[in-house]
């Protein structure tokens, strides 16, 4: 089994390496294929190439989004294209996007990146090999990059 990791040179941290380490730390026998591109708008074709040309069953797309409005527009466009790529290939692409302005300082941002990318990488492993893990966590308000929101009190039946 192969898991693809697409990342960018625009990122200020090596998000692809974080994803690779998390997948390897899971202990599962999977190959990790990495594809690095310049920016977030290049991630959809990277993911498609990983799925179609490299034989990956799933991809983690790691995108760093700058502070400017144009960066957020580019991230939105990339996200839409990643969704379209999922539909065209009938395979999952988990977008691990981090917005540079979602933290107060670089240390906090670094923690968000580590947490979000690692958890998305593990979600890819579970989605591919252990879907019951995800099913058992349904409705628990789990978050990547921030504290878990938790279940609502008085959940409706």
N, C-alpha and C positions, 0 to 999 in steps of 0.2 A: 504494500500500500504506500501511496505517496501523498504527502501534504505539501502544497505549494505555499511559499511565503513571498509576497510581492511587497517591496518597500521602495523608498525614494531617497535620492541624494539631497532633496530639499529639507528633509528631517534634520533636526538638530541633535538627535540621539539615534543610535543604531537600532531602530525598531525591529528590523529583520532579525538581528542577532538575538534580541530579547525573545522574539517568537520562537526562533530555532531552539534556544536553550530551554524554554518552557516545554516544547514538544519532546525534546530529548529527555528532560527530567521526568516526564510522565512514565517513562519506562516502556512505552509501547514500541513494538517493532515496526516503525514506519520510516520511510526515507523522506527527508526534507529537501525540497528543490527550491532554490531561491532565485529570484529574478528582481534586479534592482533597476529602477527607471528614474528619470529626473524629478518628476512631480506627480501630484495626485491625479491629474487628468490623464496620465500615462498608465495608471494602475489597471483600468479595465482591459486594455489589450494585453498587459502583462499577465493578468489573471486568466484571460482566455487562452493565451499561449501555454501557460502552465497546465491548464485543464486539457486542452486539445493536442498540443504538441509534446508535452512532457508526461502526459498520462496521470496527472494528479487527480485525486478523487475530490479534493476540497482545497480551497485557497484561503489564506488569511492575508487580507490587503491592508497594509500598514501605511496610513497617510498622516502626514504632519500638515496642519492647516495654520497659516500665518494669521496675523492680527487684522489685516486690512480687509475691507469689504470684498475686494476682488478675490482674495484667498477663500473667503467663505462661499462665494459664487462658484469658484472652481471646485471646491469640495462638494457642493451640491450637485454640480454637473457630473463629477466623478461618481458620486453615489448613485445617481440615476443610471449612469452607464454600467456600473457594477451590477445593479439590479437587472438591467437588460441582458447583461452577459450571463447572469444566473439563469434567466429564462431561456436564452438561446442554447445553453449547454446542459440545462437541467441538472446543474450541480451548484452546491453552496459556495458562496464567497462571503466570508465574514469580514466586514469592514471595521478595522481598528483605527479609527480616526481620532486624533488628538488636536484640539484647538489651542493654539499658543496663548490665548487670552482667557482660558478657563481656570487659571491658577493665579494666585497673588504674587508668587515668586518662582524662580527657577527650580528651587528644591522641591516645592510642592508639585510643579509641573513634571519634574522627573519622576516623582512618586506616582503620579497619574499615568504617565507613559508606561512605566514598569508594570503597574497593576492592570491597566486596560489591555495592553498587548499580551501579557502573560495569560490573562483570563480568556481572552479571545482565542489564543492558541490552544488552550486546554479545552475550550468549547468546541473547537474544530476536531480535536481528538475524540471527544465524547460524541459529537454528532456523527462522526464516521464510525466509531467502534463501540460506543457505549450509549446509545440513545436513551436507555432507561435512566441514566444519571440525569440527563436534562429533563426527562418527564417527571422524575421524582422532585425536581427543583421548580416545577411549574408553579407560578403564583406566589413565589417567595420574595419577590421584589429584589432579586439579586442585581447588582450593578458592577460594571467594569470601570475602574478608574476613580470611583468614589465609594463611600460607605454604602452598604446595602440599605435599601429603603424599608425592607421588611414587609411582611404580610399586613393587609388591612385588618383592623380589629373588627370583629363581628362579620367575618366573611359570609357572604350570602351562599346558600346551598342550592 
